[in-house]
Amino acid sequence: MPGWPTQPNMPHFLFFFSFKGRASRTSYWLQFAVAILLFFITSQAVIFGMLLSPTLRVASCGRLGCHSNLGEAAAIVLPLLLLDILLYGWAMLAISVRRCHDLGHSGKMLAQLKISSRELGFKRGTAGPNAYGPDPLGR
């Protein structure tokens, strides 16, 4: 697919988590959109699964009222949400670092806040190969 990132001997899924190589503007935006969409779908699936969980049914009713086992469901759901957030954060960081590489910068520029999101999303990358790999557009 044109504009989609490729790296020799690496499946597209694993490329989301790789800090190696370069990302053109098009692949940056595509990966950004896919990462957000996947995060939204997985987090909603986890939350929806919790709401449908049989552990949320009323556990008992007494003179003081009824209570549910929300704590049991949360003990399962919260680690899954944390894992989802960590995977999303790692993917977004990897995408941004590869975009920095296309601009000829180290990924450390992100940590030092020396590169703006406007530059990441809209500035044309370095033409031709640079220290981080070949030009993703083949120029």
C-alpha positions in Angstrom: 0.0 0.0 0.0 1.5 3.4 -1.0 2.6 5.5 2.0 2.4 2.6 4.4 5.6 1.9 6.3 7.7 -1.0 5.3 10.9 -2.4 6.7 12.6 -5.6 5.5 11.7 -8.8 7.3 9.3 -7.0 9.7 5.5 -7.6 9.8 3.4 -4.4 9.6 2.1 -5.0 13.1 5.5 -5.1 14.7 6.5 -2.0 12.8 4.1 0.0 15.1 6.4 -0.8 18.0 9.8 -0.3 16.3 12.0 2.7 16.8 14.2 1.9 13.8 13.8 3.5 10.4 12.0 6.5 9.0 8.3 7.5 8.6 7.1 9.8 5.9 4.3 12.3 6.6 1.7 10.0 5.1 2.8 6.9 7.0 3.0 9.0 10.2 -0.6 10.1 9.8 -1.8 6.7 8.8 -0.1 5.0 11.8 -1.3 7.7 14.1 -4.9 7.2 13.0 -4.7 3.4 13.1 -3.2 3.6 16.6 -5.9 5.9 17.9 -8.6 3.7 16.3 -7.2 0.5 17.8 -6.8 2.1 21.2 -10.4 3.3 21.1 -11.7 -0.1 20.0 -9.7 -2.1 22.5 -10.4 0.1 25.5 -14.1 0.2 24.6 -14.2 -3.6 24.3 -12.6 -4.0 27.7 -15.0 -1.6 29.3 -18.0 -3.1 27.6 -16.8 -6.6 28.6 -16.7 -5.4 32.2 -20.2 -4.1 32.0 -21.5 -7.4 30.7 -19.5 -9.4 33.2 -21.5 -11.7 35.4 -19.4 -10.5 38.3 -21.2 -7.2 38.2 -24.5 -8.7 38.9 -26.0 -8.0 42.4 -24.1 -10.3 44.8 -26.5 -10.0 47.7 -29.3 -8.0 49.2 -29.9 -7.5 52.9 -31.5 -5.0 55.3 -28.8 -2.4 54.4 -29.4 -2.7 50.7 -27.8 -4.5 47.7 -24.2 -4.5 46.6 -22.3 -5.8 43.6 -18.9 -7.3 43.0 -17.5 -4.3 41.2 -14.1 -4.8 42.8 -13.8 -8.3 41.2 -14.5 -6.9 37.8 -12.2 -3.9 38.2 -9.4 -6.3 39.3 -9.6 -7.8 35.8 -10.4 -4.7 33.8 -7.9 -2.3 35.2 -4.8 -4.3 34.3 -6.2 -4.8 30.8 -6.8 -1.1 30.4 -3.3 -0.4 31.7 -1.8 -2.8 29.2 -3.9 -1.1 26.4 -2.6 2.4 27.5 1.0 1.2 27.6 0.8 -0.4 24.2 -0.8 2.7 22.7 1.8 5.0 24.3 4.7 2.8 23.1 3.3 2.7 19.5 2.8 6.5 19.5 6.3 7.1 20.8 7.8 4.7 18.1 5.8 6.4 15.4 7.0 9.9 16.5 10.6 8.8 16.8 10.6 7.3 13.3 9.1 10.6 12.1 11.9 12.5 13.8 14.4 10.2 12.0 12.8 11.2 8.7 13.4 14.8 9.6 17.1 14.0 10.3 16.7 14.3 14.1 17.3 11.9 16.9 14.4 10.6 18.9 15.9 12.4 21.9 14.5 15.6 20.4 11.1 14.5 21.5 12.2 14.0 25.1 13.8 17.4 25.1 10.7 19.0 23.6 12.9 20.5 20.8 10.6 19.5 18.0 6.9 20.6 17.6 4.0 18.4 16.7 3.5 20.8 13.7 7.0 19.9 12.5 6.3 16.2 13.0 3.0 16.2 11.1 3.6 18.6 8.3 7.3 19.3 7.6 8.8 17.5 4.6 11.4 14.8 5.5 15.0 14.7 4.5 15.4 13.9 0.8 17.5 10.8 0.2 19.1 8.5 2.7 20.2 9.9 6.1 21.8 8.4 9.2 18.5 6.7 10.1 17.9 4.8 6.9 16.8 5.2 3.3 14.2 7.7 2.2 10.7 6.2 2.8 9.6 7.9 -0.4 12.5 6.6 -2.5 13.8 10.0 -3.5 
